[in-house]
Amino acid sequence: MRPPKSLETRVRLSYPRSALGAAAAVVLASGAVFVPGTAAVADAPGVVISEVYGGGGNSGATWRNDFIELGNPGGADVGLDGWSVQYLPAQPGANTRAQVTALSGVIAADGRYLVQEGAGSGGTRDLPAADAAGGIAMAAGQGTVLLVDGTDPVTCRTAAECAADDAVVDLVGYGAAAIHETAPAPAGSNTASLARDGGLADTDDNSADFTAGDPTPTNSAGETGDGGDGGTPEPEEPGELRIHDIQGTTRVSPQAGRPVTGVPGVVTAVNTTGSARGFWFQDAEGDDDPRTSEALFVFTGSTTPDVAVGDEVLVSGRVEEYRPGAADMRLQAITQLTGAVWTVLSSGNTLPAAVALRPDTVPDAYAPDAGGDVSGLDLRPDDYALDFWAAHEHMLLRVQDARVVGATDGFNALWITTKPDQNAAARGGAVYGSYDDANSGRLKIESLIPFAERPFPRADVGDELRGVTEGPLYYSQYGGYLLRATTLGEHVGNGLERETTSRGRDWELSAATYNVENLSPADEQDKFDRLAEGIVANLRSPDIVNLEEIQDNSGPANDGVVDADETLERLVAAIKDAGGPTYHWRQISPENNQDGGQPGGNIRNAFLFNPARTSFVDVAGGDATTPVEVTTRRGQVGLSVSPGRIEPQDPAWRSSRKPLVGQFRFQGRDVFVVTNHFNSKGGDQPLHGTTQPPNRSSEQQRNAQADLVRGFVDELTAADPDANVLVVGDLNDFQFSRTLETLTADGGLHNPMTELPAEERYNYVYDGNAQALDHMLVTPRVAHRVRYDIVHLNAEFHDQSSDHDPQVLRFRPLSGDRKLDRREDNQYYRGNGPR
């Protein structure tokens, strides 16, 4: 157990062991300084995970739900606002996502705190009233539960990484879990939980601290369950409520938290795999109210329900509003039945007709501009796309001849559009060009068809699912509303080709920017080779290649290594083997784990340059913490250090990549390049959430970063108005954003992307939106000389060497002699240029 990084602000009157270090000095309110000893630190208790149970609702189980119980052995109450419990499977992979349940309130001194999780289809007893609730379907026998100070999903995937993560307060690995403290606790089962002893002893050894036994869920009030020994009887007659009564006219059921009995409908689809199994059933009659959905999902956890498509059923259970993800993300709630029992009245019935999604079916407007939470508002499905989807939750939908706008991802999902003419990209996607137009026709597609029966298509943007794609509408934190296909259209390829940029000219400097997505020696050689082939063949070996997301020599291993020479040398060698030049490189290693990204990876920006075409002006002294400054010596503008970093200790760069600045010389002319990787959009509320418009909280840090970069460029151009300056890289924001406006407004930098046709302004595809996150900006005096190209190699394809498309910019740098520059404008640019 590790106390959280912010525990000292949450605990009243005591010092938990995580908040105090053996050498730490605590300043008391009186102004005196207290230096605690090691023994005092070791003895100070904190909140721990006291019991874990993943067999809820499984065969033979008594309890209907999984649960996680917390205990507080200390002498003070502890606030849990902003904390979470999280779950990882026993053997998490690199792409595994931690499941999160947010916590709130207080756990009393010597008290317990009960977190209800997912339900199965069995069990006979309800848990005592939970202090927090989620929908995680934990494995009964093996897995890892973490108590986290924060609600962002943990990114650690090994025991060592989680031990080094300051946000992890406590964790329990059980069964064959790879993530555990010292050794895993015993395996659980459908009838056995893993629990600490009554004193909540914590030796940081799960195998010693936990034993298997009968589950004993206890909440903050000391309650231990309903004491009942009988389950809900199978329904024999229809009850008073129909599905539309349960769904209601808003996003939240008027029956939430209540039991319902004998709800009639016809089974339309069954999910038989994973930890969120269950079935959809729909009322064939309905109430003719466009606001009320006529279908529900029955959640059965890891148990496959014994029903078939076409069964007429009566279902009894408890109405639950399951909200996935962290609480501050404000995702949509999924109305479903848990702890359900049902009776099959007949089989082989005709299914209700699916709602046809024609180009004009879904409204163009995406969501109401409510200035806050839309959950309690009456749905307006004729006016807003999000309301349309919510009003058809779990119902059968059908789309015909659907064009793919988001390629198949690593989780067997893709995106189509129901509106083929809506902001159509030149190559088949849907361009996201404004906060006011989210492309309401986008719809995610997953399949309920077993892959052995029908492999999921490996589709690229512009391909087609020809014919009918049909299934129930569901919701996920990863993209929002999606169609779970029971019928999948035929995959027809469109022959999309990877682009190659035009040839450069000897008198032009060519520069590229390329986010290479966490490149490290841990990657297979194939990734290096594909990146190299793209740089040589598709980008035509630019003179300067600006790289983002270069990891250190040990990649994601969190071992203190920060140097990246092996990563860069391996890429340089691959480029040479692909027929390219022998690039030289420059970079600055960051301080360990201070620049964000994958923990232990220490991503940074780097320069590659072709010494046969351009040289680098080295000025010693650049390091992780030294700021670069503009210098003027004998009338020549330069840099105090090269390579250098812009204000690396400014709070704007906290846990974020610092810009890399370098001075190059091309045919006797100086060029200053700033390579960037601004703060990510992590933490922003999604387009599909319940807060409308969504809160883009990450913008604040990017705006501050843009202010610093703009200030540096302004210093350069103030010293030399004709300075050739490039500001390039992954700015993690759109061409219409405040971040880009900060860089370009009021005589600032020029963004050549804005001169492209609207249907070509993208280099990244996210949730089916083709958008621009990477940019190449230039100082205005050189803007008329620029040839700019986004080279589509990755973002539109299911097989990618990176998730970003690179870009290339070519221009002849200004000489500083305005008469000469005007002659060159006449010679090379037909007289176009500033006068």
C-alpha positions in Angstrom: 0.0 0.0 0.0 1.3 3.4 -1.0 -0.4 6.6 0.4 -1.4 8.9 -2.4 0.4 12.0 -3.6 -2.3 14.3 -2.3 -3.2 12.4 0.9 -1.9 15.1 3.1 -4.7 17.4 1.9 -7.4 14.8 2.6 -6.5 13.3 6.1 -7.5 15.2 9.2 -5.2 15.2 12.2 -2.9 12.4 11.2 0.1 11.8 9.0 -0.3 8.7 6.8 2.8 7.0 5.8 2.7 8.1 2.1 2.4 11.7 2.9 5.7 11.8 5.0 9.1 10.7 3.9 11.9 9.7 6.3 13.8 12.9 5.4 10.8 15.1 4.9 10.2 18.2 7.1 6.6 19.1 7.8 5.9 22.7 8.7 3.1 22.9 11.3 0.6 25.7 11.6 2.6 27.2 14.5 5.6 27.6 12.2 7.6 24.9 13.9 9.3 22.2 11.9 8.7 18.6 12.7 11.0 16.0 11.2 9.4 12.5 11.5 11.5 9.4 12.1 11.5 6.3 10.0 9.5 4.3 12.5 6.8 6.9 12.7 6.4 6.9 9.0 6.2 3.1 8.8 3.6 2.9 11.5 1.3 5.6 10.0 -1.7 3.8 8.4 -3.7 4.8 5.2 -6.7 3.6 3.2 -6.3 0.1 1.8 -8.3 -2.3 -0.3 -9.8 -4.7 2.3 -11.8 -7.1 0.1 -12.1 -8.0 -3.6 -14.9 -10.2 -5.1 -15.3 -10.9 -8.8 -17.8 -13.8 -8.8 -21.0 -11.8 -8.4 -23.9 -13.2 -10.3 -21.9 -16.2 -11.6 -23.0 -19.8 -11.4 -23.3 -20.8 -7.7 -22.8 -17.2 -6.4 -24.9 -15.8 -3.6 -24.2 -12.2 -4.3 -25.5 -10.7 -7.5 -22.7 -8.1 -8.0 -18.9 -8.0 -7.9 -17.6 -5.6 -5.3 -14.5 -3.9 -3.9 -14.3 -3.0 -0.2 -12.0 -0.3 1.2 -10.9 -0.1 4.8 -9.4 2.7 6.9 -7.3 1.4 9.8 -6.3 4.9 10.7 -7.6 7.3 13.4 -8.8 9.9 11.0 -11.5 10.2 8.3 -10.1 10.3 4.8 -11.8 12.1 1.9 -12.1 10.1 -1.3 -13.3 12.8 -3.7 -11.2 12.5 -6.9 -10.1 9.0 -6.2 -11.0 5.8 -8.0 -10.8 2.0 -8.0 -9.5 0.5 -11.2 -9.3 -3.0 -12.6 -6.9 -4.7 -14.9 -7.1 -8.3 -16.2 -4.5 -10.8 -14.9 -2.2 -10.4 -18.0 -2.7 -6.9 -19.4 -1.3 -6.1 -22.8 0.1 -2.9 -24.1 -3.3 -1.9 -25.4 -5.3 -3.0 -22.4 -7.4 -0.2 -20.9 -7.9 0.0 -17.2 -11.6 0.1 -16.1 -12.4 2.9 -13.7 -15.0 3.6 -11.0 -14.8 7.1 -9.5 -15.2 7.5 -5.7 -16.6 10.3 -3.6 -17.3 11.1 0.0 -15.4 10.1 3.1 -14.2 6.8 4.6 -14.4 7.1 8.3 -11.7 6.2 10.7 -11.7 2.5 11.4 -14.5 2.3 8.8 -15.3 0.5 5.5 -16.4 1.8 2.1 -18.2 -0.4 -0.4 -17.9 -0.1 -4.2 -20.5 -2.1 -6.1 -19.4 -3.3 -9.5 -20.9 -5.4 -12.4 -23.7 -7.9 -12.0 -24.1 -11.3 -13.4 -27.3 -13.1 -14.3 -27.3 -15.2 -11.2 -27.1 -14.7 -7.4 -29.8 -14.4 -4.8 -28.7 -11.4 -2.7 -28.2 -7.8 -3.3 -25.2 -6.0 -1.8 -25.8 -3.6 1.1 -26.3 0.0 -0.1 -23.1 0.8 -1.9 -21.1 4.0 -1.2 -20.0 4.1 -4.9 -21.1 2.1 -7.9 -19.6 1.1 -11.3 -20.1 -1.6 -13.8 -16.7 -3.3 -13.9 -17.1 -7.0 -14.6 -14.1 -8.4 -12.7 -12.8 -11.9 -13.2 -13.6 -14.2 -10.2 -10.3 -16.1 -10.2 -7.6 -13.6 -11.3 -7.0 -10.0 -11.9 -5.7 -6.8 -10.3 -7.6 -4.1 -8.4 -6.0 -0.7 -7.8 -6.9 2.1 -5.5 -5.8 5.3 -7.2 -5.5 9.0 -6.2 -7.1 10.3 -9.4 -9.6 9.1 -12.1 -7.4 8.8 -15.1 -6.9 5.2 -16.1 -3.5 3.9 -14.9 -1.0 3.3 -17.7 1.2 0.9 -15.7 1.2 -2.7 -17.1 3.8 -4.4 -14.9 4.2 -4.7 -11.1 7.3 -2.5 -11.2 5.6 0.2 -13.2 2.6 0.3 -10.8 4.9 0.3 -7.8 6.6 3.4 -9.3 3.3 5.2 -10.1 2.8 7.8 -7.4 -1.0 7.8 -8.0 -1.4 4.2 -7.0 -2.4 4.1 -3.3 -2.8 0.3 -3.0 -3.2 -2.7 -5.2 -4.2 -6.3 -5.0 -3.3 -8.9 -7.5 -5.0 -12.3 -7.1 -4.7 -15.6 -8.9 -2.3 -15.5 -11.7 -2.1 -11.7 -11.8 1.1 -10.3 -13.3 0.6 -7.1 -11.3 0.7 -7.6 -7.5 2.6 -6.6 -4.4 5.5 -9.1 -3.8 3.4 -12.1 -4.7 -0.3 -12.5 -5.7 -3.1 -13.3 -3.4 -4.8 -16.7 -3.8 -7.3 -17.1 -6.6 -10.9 -16.1 -5.9 -14.0 -18.0 -7.2 -17.7 -17.6 -7.8 -18.2 -18.2 -4.1 -15.0 -16.9 -2.5 -13.6 -13.4 -2.2 -10.1 -12.3 -1.2 -10.0 -10.3 2.1 -7.5 -8.9 4.7 -7.8 -9.9 8.3 -9.9 -7.8 10.7 -7.0 -5.5 11.6 -6.4 -4.7 7.9 -2.7 -5.7 8.1 -0.7 -4.5 5.2 2.8 -5.9 4.7 2.9 -5.1 1.0 2.7 -8.8 0.2 -0.6 -9.7 -1.3 0.0 -13.4 -0.7 0.4 -12.8 3.0 -2.2 -10.1 3.5 -5.2 -11.8 1.7 -7.0 -15.1 2.2 -9.8 -16.6 0.3 -13.2 -17.0 2.0 -16.9 -16.3 2.1 -17.6 -12.8 0.7 -18.5 -10.3 3.5 -19.4 -6.9 1.8 -19.7 -4.1 4.3 -20.6 -0.5 3.6 -19.8 2.7 5.4 -22.9 2.3 7.6 -21.7 -1.1 8.8 -24.4 -2.9 6.9 -23.6 -6.4 5.5 -26.5 -7.2 3.1 -30.2 -7.9 2.9 -30.0 -11.3 4.6 -32.4 -12.8 2.1 -32.1 -16.3 0.9 -34.4 -16.3 -2.1 -33.9 -14.8 -5.6 -36.3 -12.9 -7.8 -38.9 -15.3 -9.3 -39.0 -15.8 -13.0 -41.9 -13.7 -14.4 -45.0 -15.4 -15.5 -47.2 -12.4 -16.6 -46.4 -9.1 -18.1 -45.8 -6.4 -15.5 -47.1 -2.8 -15.4 -44.2 -1.2 -17.2 -43.2 -1.4 -20.8 -39.7 -0.7 -22.1 -40.6 2.9 -23.2 -41.8 3.5 -19.6 -38.4 2.4 -18.3 -36.4 4.4 -20.9 -38.4 7.6 -20.4 -38.0 10.9 -22.4 -34.6 11.9 -21.1 -31.2 10.2 -21.0 -31.8 8.9 -17.5 -34.5 6.3 -16.7 -37.3 7.4 -14.4 -37.1 3.9 -12.9 -33.3 4.0 -12.2 -32.4 1.9 -9.2 -35.8 0.3 -8.9 -36.8 -3.3 -9.6 -39.1 -4.0 -12.5 -41.0 -7.2 -13.3 -42.4 -8.9 -16.4 -41.1 -6.5 -19.0 -42.1 -7.9 -22.4 -40.1 -7.9 -25.7 -38.4 -9.9 -28.4 -34.6 -10.8 -28.2 -32.9 -9.0 -31.1 -29.2 -9.7 -30.3 -27.0 -11.6 -27.9 -23.4 -10.8 -26.8 -21.8 -14.1 -26.0 -18.2 -13.0 -25.4 -16.2 -10.9 -23.0 -17.0 -9.6 -19.5 -20.1 -7.6 -20.5 -22.3 -10.3 -21.9 -26.0 -10.1 -22.2 -28.9 -9.6 -24.6 -30.9 -6.9 -26.2 -34.7 -7.1 -26.4 -37.2 -4.7 -28.0 -40.9 -4.0 -27.8 -42.4 -4.5 -31.2 -45.4 -2.3 -30.4 -44.0 0.9 -28.9 -45.7 4.1 -27.8 -45.2 6.3 -30.9 -43.2 8.8 -28.9 -40.0 9.6 -30.8 -38.2 10.4 -27.5 -38.6 7.0 -25.9 -36.4 4.1 -26.9 -38.2 0.7 -27.3 -35.3 -1.5 -26.4 -33.1 -2.5 -23.4 -29.9 -4.4 -22.7 -29.9 -7.1 -20.1 -26.4 -7.3 -18.5 -25.3 -10.8 -17.4 -21.6 -10.1 -16.8 -19.3 -13.0 -17.7 -22.2 -15.4 -18.0 -23.7 -16.2 -21.5 -27.5 -15.8 -21.3 -29.6 -18.8 -22.3 -31.7 -17.0 -24.9 -31.8 -16.8 -28.7 -32.6 -14.1 -31.2 -36.3 -14.2 -31.9 -37.3 -15.4 -28.4 -40.3 -13.6 -26.9 -39.4 -12.9 -23.3 -40.6 -11.5 -20.0 -37.7 -10.0 -18.0 -37.5 -8.9 -14.4 -34.5 -7.1 -12.9 -33.1 -3.9 -11.5 -32.9 -0.8 -13.7 -29.3 0.5 -13.7 -27.8 3.6 -15.3 -24.3 2.4 -16.0 -21.9 5.3 -16.8 -18.6 4.1 -18.1 -15.3 5.9 -17.6 -14.1 8.5 -15.1 -16.8 10.7 -13.5 -15.3 14.0 -14.8 -15.5 12.8 -18.4 -19.3 13.1 -18.1 -20.1 10.2 -20.4 -23.6 9.1 -21.4 -25.3 6.6 -19.1 -26.4 3.2 -20.5 -29.9 2.2 -19.3 -29.8 -1.6 -18.6 -31.3 -4.3 -16.4 -29.0 -6.1 -14.0 -29.6 -9.1 -11.7 -32.2 -10.2 -14.2 -34.3 -13.3 -14.6 -36.5 -14.0 -17.5 -39.0 -16.4 -19.0 -39.0 -17.4 -22.7 -42.6 -17.5 -23.9 -42.0 -18.5 -27.5 -39.2 -18.7 -30.0 -38.6 -17.9 -33.7 -40.5 -14.7 -33.6 -40.1 -12.0 -36.3 -37.9 -9.2 -35.1 -39.1 -5.6 -34.9 -38.2 -3.6 -38.0 -34.8 -1.9 -37.8 -34.7 1.9 -38.1 -33.2 2.8 -41.5 -30.4 5.3 -41.3 -30.7 7.3 -44.5 -28.6 10.4 -45.3 -31.3 12.7 -43.9 -32.3 10.5 -40.9 -29.9 11.8 -38.3 -30.0 15.6 -37.7 -27.1 17.7 -38.9 -26.8 19.5 -35.6 -24.8 17.4 -33.2 -25.9 18.4 -29.7 -27.8 21.2 -27.9 -25.7 24.1 -26.7 -26.9 23.7 -23.1 -24.0 25.3 -21.3 -23.8 22.2 -19.0 -25.3 18.8 -18.4 -28.0 17.7 -20.8 -28.9 14.5 -18.9 -32.2 15.8 -17.5 -33.3 17.6 -20.7 -36.2 16.1 -22.7 -34.7 14.5 -25.8 -35.2 16.3 -29.2 -34.3 13.5 -31.7 -35.5 15.5 -34.7 -33.1 18.4 -33.8 -29.8 16.9 -32.5 -27.8 13.8 -33.4 -26.9 12.9 -29.8 -30.6 13.1 -28.9 -31.4 10.9 -31.9 -28.9 8.2 -30.7 -30.1 8.4 -27.1 -33.7 8.1 -28.2 -32.8 4.9 -30.1 -30.5 3.4 -27.4 -30.4 -0.5 -27.8 -32.9 -0.4 -30.8 -32.1 -2.2 -34.1 -30.7 0.2 -36.6 -29.8 -0.4 -40.3 -27.5 1.3 -42.7 -27.1 0.5 -46.4 -23.9 0.8 -48.5 -21.9 2.6 -45.7 -18.6 4.4 -46.5 -15.8 3.9 -44.1 -14.5 7.2 -42.5 -12.3 5.6 -39.8 -10.1 2.6 -40.6 -10.3 -0.6 -38.6 -8.4 -0.3 -35.3 -6.7 -2.8 -33.1 -9.9 -3.5 -31.2 -11.9 -4.7 -34.3 -13.9 -1.5 -34.8 -14.3 1.0 -37.6 -16.3 4.1 -38.4 -18.8 4.7 -41.1 -20.9 7.7 -42.1 -24.6 7.7 -42.6 -24.2 11.1 -44.4 -21.9 10.5 -47.3 -21.9 14.2 -48.4 -21.3 15.7 -45.0 -17.8 17.4 -45.0 -16.5 14.7 -47.3 -12.7 14.5 -47.6 -11.0 14.2 -50.9 -9.9 10.7 -50.1 -13.2 9.4 -48.5 -13.1 10.6 -44.9 -15.2 13.2 -43.0 -13.3 16.4 -42.3 -13.6 18.0 -38.9 -13.4 21.7 -39.7 -15.2 23.5 -36.8 -16.2 23.1 -33.2 -19.7 23.8 -34.5 -19.8 20.8 -36.8 -18.9 17.4 -35.3 -20.0 15.4 -38.3 -23.2 14.0 -36.9 -23.4 11.1 -39.5 -20.4 9.3 -37.9 -21.2 5.9 -36.4 -18.8 3.3 -34.9 -19.3 -0.3 -36.0 -18.4 -3.4 -34.0 -19.5 -6.9 -34.6 -21.4 -9.5 -32.6 -20.8 -12.1 -35.2 -18.1 -14.6 -34.0 -14.8 -13.8 -35.8 -14.4 -17.5 -36.7 -17.7 -17.2 -38.6 -17.1 -13.8 -40.1 -13.7 -12.2 -39.6 -13.9 -8.5 -39.0 -13.0 -6.5 -42.1 -9.6 -4.8 -42.3 -10.9 -1.6 -43.9 -9.3 1.7 -44.9 -10.9 5.1 -45.2 -13.0 5.3 -48.4 -13.8 1.5 -48.4 -17.4 0.4 -48.2 -19.6 -2.0 -46.3 -21.8 -2.8 -49.2 -25.3 -4.0 -48.6 -26.9 -4.1 -45.1 -25.2 -3.5 -41.8 -27.6 -4.0 -38.9 -27.6 -4.4 -35.2 -28.6 -2.8 -31.8 -27.3 0.6 -30.9 -25.0 0.6 -27.9 -22.6 3.1 -26.2 -18.9 3.0 -25.2 -16.6 5.5 -23.6 -14.3 4.9 -26.6 -16.2 6.8 -29.3 -19.7 7.1 -28.0 -22.7 5.5 -29.7 -22.0 2.4 -31.8 -23.8 -0.2 -33.8 -23.1 -3.8 -32.6 -23.6 -5.6 -35.9 -25.5 -8.8 -36.2 -25.4 -8.4 -40.0 -22.3 -6.9 -41.5 -22.1 -5.5 -45.1 -19.6 -6.9 -47.6 -16.2 -5.2 -47.3 -15.4 -3.6 -50.7 -12.0 -1.9 -51.0 -11.6 1.5 -52.6 -7.9 1.0 -53.5 -6.7 3.9 -51.3 -3.0 4.5 -52.0 -0.3 6.0 -49.8 0.8 9.4 -51.1 4.2 10.5 -52.4 5.2 14.1 -52.3 6.4 16.0 -55.3 10.2 16.3 -56.0 12.1 19.1 -54.5 14.4 21.5 -56.3 18.1 22.0 -55.5 17.6 25.6 -54.5 14.8 24.8 -52.0 15.2 23.7 -48.4 12.8 20.8 -47.6 11.7 20.1 -44.0 9.2 17.5 -42.7 7.5 16.9 -39.4 6.6 13.4 -38.3 5.2 12.0 -35.1 6.6 8.5 -35.1 4.4 7.2 -32.2 6.5 6.1 -29.3 9.5 4.9 -31.3 12.1 2.9 -29.3 14.4 0.0 -29.7 11.7 -2.1 -28.1 9.8 -1.9 -31.4 10.1 -4.5 -34.1 12.5 -3.8 -36.9 9.4 -3.7 -39.2 8.3 -0.4 -37.7 11.7 1.2 -38.2 11.8 -0.1 -41.8 8.3 1.2 -42.6 9.1 4.6 -41.1 12.3 4.7 -43.1 10.7 3.7 -46.3 8.1 6.5 -45.8 10.8 9.1 -45.2 12.8 8.0 -48.2 10.2 7.1 -50.8 7.1 9.1 -49.8 8.7 12.2 -48.3 11.7 12.1 -50.7 14.4 12.3 -48.0 13.8 15.9 -46.7 16.8 18.0 -45.8 15.5 18.3 -42.2 13.1 15.8 -40.5 11.6 17.0 -37.3 10.5 14.0 -35.2 8.1 13.7 -32.3 7.7 10.9 -29.8 11.2 9.5 -29.9 11.5 7.3 -26.8 14.7 6.6 -24.8 16.9 3.6 -25.3 14.9 1.3 -23.0 11.5 2.3 -24.4 8.6 2.0 -22.0 10.7 0.3 -19.3 10.6 2.7 -16.3 14.3 2.3 -15.4 15.7 5.8 -15.3 17.3 5.6 -18.7 16.8 8.9 -20.6 19.3 8.9 -23.5 17.9 8.1 -27.0 21.0 7.6 -29.1 20.1 3.9 -29.8 16.6 4.8 -31.0 17.9 7.5 -33.3 20.8 5.5 -34.7 18.6 2.6 -35.5 16.2 4.9 -37.4 19.1 6.5 -39.2 20.5 3.1 -40.2 17.1 2.0 -41.5 16.8 5.2 -43.6 20.2 4.5 -45.1 19.3 0.9 -45.8 16.1 2.1 -47.6 18.3 4.2 -50.0 18.2 7.5 -48.1 21.0 9.7 -46.9 23.1 9.2 -43.8 21.3 11.6 -41.6 22.9 13.2 -38.6 20.7 14.0 -35.5 20.4 16.4 -32.6 18.2 16.1 -29.5 18.2 16.9 -25.8 17.5 14.2 -23.3 14.8 15.2 -20.8 14.8 14.7 -17.1 13.4 11.3 -16.2 9.6 11.1 -16.3 9.2 14.9 -16.6 8.0 15.3 -20.1 4.7 13.2 -20.1 3.9 10.4 -22.4 4.2 6.7 -21.7 5.7 6.3 -18.2 9.4 5.4 -18.5 9.5 6.2 -22.2 10.7 9.8 -21.9 9.5 10.9 -25.3 11.1 14.0 -26.8 11.5 15.9 -30.0 14.5 15.4 -32.3 16.1 16.7 -35.5 17.4 14.6 -38.4 19.3 16.5 -41.0 21.2 15.6 -44.2 24.7 17.0 -43.9 25.1 16.9 -47.7 22.4 19.5 -48.0 22.3 21.5 -44.7 24.5 22.0 -41.7 23.6 22.4 -38.0 25.0 25.3 -36.0 26.0 23.8 -32.8 26.2 26.0 -29.7 27.2 24.1 -26.6 25.3 24.3 -23.3 21.9 23.1 -24.1 20.4 20.7 -21.6 17.0 19.7 -20.1 16.7 22.8 -17.9 18.6 25.6 -19.6 16.4 28.0 -21.6 17.5 29.0 -25.1 17.8 32.8 -25.8 18.0 34.9 -28.9 21.4 36.5 -29.3 22.9 39.2 -31.6 26.6 39.3 -32.3 28.1 41.6 -34.8 24.7 42.1 -36.4 24.1 38.4 -36.7 21.1 36.8 -35.0 21.7 33.4 -33.3 20.9 31.2 -30.4 22.6 31.1 -26.9 22.5 27.3 -27.2 21.7 25.1 -30.2 20.0 22.7 -29.8 18.1 24.3 -26.9 14.7 24.3 -25.2 12.2 27.2 -24.8 11.7 28.0 -21.1 11.9 24.4 -20.0 11.2 25.1 -16.4 8.1 27.2 -17.0 4.9 25.6 -15.5 3.4 25.5 -19.0 5.6 22.6 -19.8 4.9 20.5 -16.7 4.6 16.8 -17.7 4.8 17.9 -21.3 7.4 17.8 -24.1 9.6 20.9 -24.3 10.1 22.5 -27.7 13.5 21.8 -29.4 15.1 24.8 -31.1 17.9 24.5 -33.5 19.8 26.8 -36.0 20.5 25.3 -39.4 22.4 26.7 -42.4 21.3 26.1 -46.0 23.3 27.4 -48.8 24.8 30.1 -46.5 21.4 31.1 -45.1 20.3 30.6 -41.5 17.0 28.8 -40.7 15.7 28.6 -37.2 13.5 25.5 -36.5 11.3 25.0 -33.4 10.0 21.4 -33.2 7.0 20.9 -30.8 4.8 18.3 -29.2 2.3 20.3 -27.2 0.2 19.0 -24.3 -2.2 16.2 -25.3 -6.0 16.4 -25.3 -6.1 13.8 -22.5 -8.7 14.9 -19.9 -10.9 16.8 -22.4 -14.6 15.8 -22.2 -15.7 14.0 -25.4 -17.9 15.3 -28.1 -20.4 12.6 -27.3 -20.7 13.2 -23.5 -23.4 14.8 -21.4 -21.7 18.2 -21.0 -22.5 20.3 -24.0 -20.5 21.9 -25.2 -17.7 19.7 -23.8 -15.1 21.1 -21.5 -11.7 21.2 -23.3 -9.7 21.5 -20.1 -6.4 20.6 -21.8 -6.5 23.8 -23.9 -5.3 26.0 -21.0 -1.9 24.3 -21.0 -1.6 24.3 -24.7 -2.5 28.0 -24.9 0.2 28.8 -22.3 2.7 26.8 -24.4 1.7 28.6 -27.6 2.2 31.9 -25.7 5.8 30.9 -24.9 6.6 29.7 -28.4 5.0 32.8 -30.0 7.1 35.0 -27.6 10.3 33.3 -28.7 9.5 33.7 -32.4 8.6 37.4 -31.8 12.0 37.9 -30.2 13.7 36.3 -33.2 11.8 38.4 -35.7 12.3 41.6 -33.7 16.0 41.0 -33.9 15.8 40.1 -37.6 12.5 40.8 -39.4 13.7 38.6 -42.3 14.5 35.6 -40.1 13.6 32.3 -41.6 11.7 30.6 -38.8 9.7 27.3 -38.9 7.5 26.3 -36.0 6.5 22.7 -36.7 5.2 19.5 -35.0 2.3 17.9 -33.2 0.6 21.0 -31.7 -2.3 18.7 -30.6 -4.9 21.2 -31.7 -6.9 22.3 -34.7 -6.2 25.0 -37.2 -9.3 26.8 -35.9 -8.3 26.5 -32.2 -7.2 29.2 -29.7 -3.8 27.5 -29.6 -3.2 28.1 -33.3 -4.7 31.5 -33.2 -2.2 32.4 -30.5 0.6 31.5 -32.9 -0.8 33.0 -36.0 -2.9 36.1 -35.0 -1.8 39.8 -35.3 1.1 39.3 -37.7 2.3 36.1 -36.2 3.2 32.9 -38.0 1.5 31.8 -41.2 -0.2 28.4 -41.5 -0.1 27.2 -45.1 -2.7 24.5 -44.2 -5.3 27.2 -44.3 -4.6 27.7 -48.0 -5.5 24.1 -48.9 -9.0 23.2 -49.9 -11.1 22.5 -46.9 -11.5 18.8 -47.8 -7.7 18.4 -47.6 -7.0 19.9 -44.1 -6.3 16.8 -42.0 -3.4 14.6 -40.9 -5.0 12.5 -38.2 -8.2 10.5 -37.9 -10.0 10.2 -34.5 -13.4 8.6 -34.0 -14.1 8.9 -37.7 -13.2 12.6 -37.8 -10.4 13.6 -40.2 -8.7 16.4 -38.4 -5.5 18.4 -38.1 -3.2 18.1 -35.1 0.2 18.5 -36.7 1.2 21.8 -38.3 4.1 23.6 -40.1 4.1 27.3 -39.6 6.4 29.9 -41.1 7.2 33.6 -40.6 5.0 35.8 -42.8 7.9 37.2 -44.9 8.7 33.8 -46.3 5.1 32.5 -46.6 4.8 33.3 -50.3 7.8 31.0 -51.0 6.3 27.9 -49.4 5.2 24.7 -51.1 3.4 22.6 -48.5 2.1 19.0 -48.6 0.3 16.7 -46.2 1.5 13.2 -47.2 -1.2 10.7 -46.3 0.7 7.5 -45.3 -0.9 6.4 -42.0 -4.0 7.9 -40.6 -6.5 6.6 -43.2 -5.1 3.0 -43.2 -5.7 0.1 -40.9 -2.0 -0.9 -41.0 0.0 2.1 -39.8 3.6 2.8 -38.9 2.3 5.7 -36.9 -1.1 7.2 -36.2 -0.1 10.6 -37.7 0.5 11.6 -41.3 3.8 13.5 -42.0 4.0 16.8 -43.8 6.6 18.4 -46.0 7.3 22.1 -46.5 9.7 23.5 -49.2 11.0 27.0 -49.6 14.1 29.0 -50.5 15.2 30.8 -47.3 15.5 34.6 -47.4 19.1 35.9 -47.7 18.6 38.9 -45.5 19.5 41.1 -48.6 16.1 42.4 -49.7 17.3 43.3 -53.2 18.6 39.8 -53.7 15.4 38.4 -52.2 13.3 40.4 -54.7 15.4 39.1 -57.6 14.9 35.6 -56.4 11.2 36.2 -56.0 11.2 37.2 -59.7 13.3 34.3 -60.7 11.7 31.5 -58.6 8.3 32.8 -57.6 7.1 34.9 -60.5 7.5 38.2 -58.7 5.3 37.3 -55.8 6.5 38.5 -52.5 6.5 41.3 -49.9 7.4 44.8 -51.2 
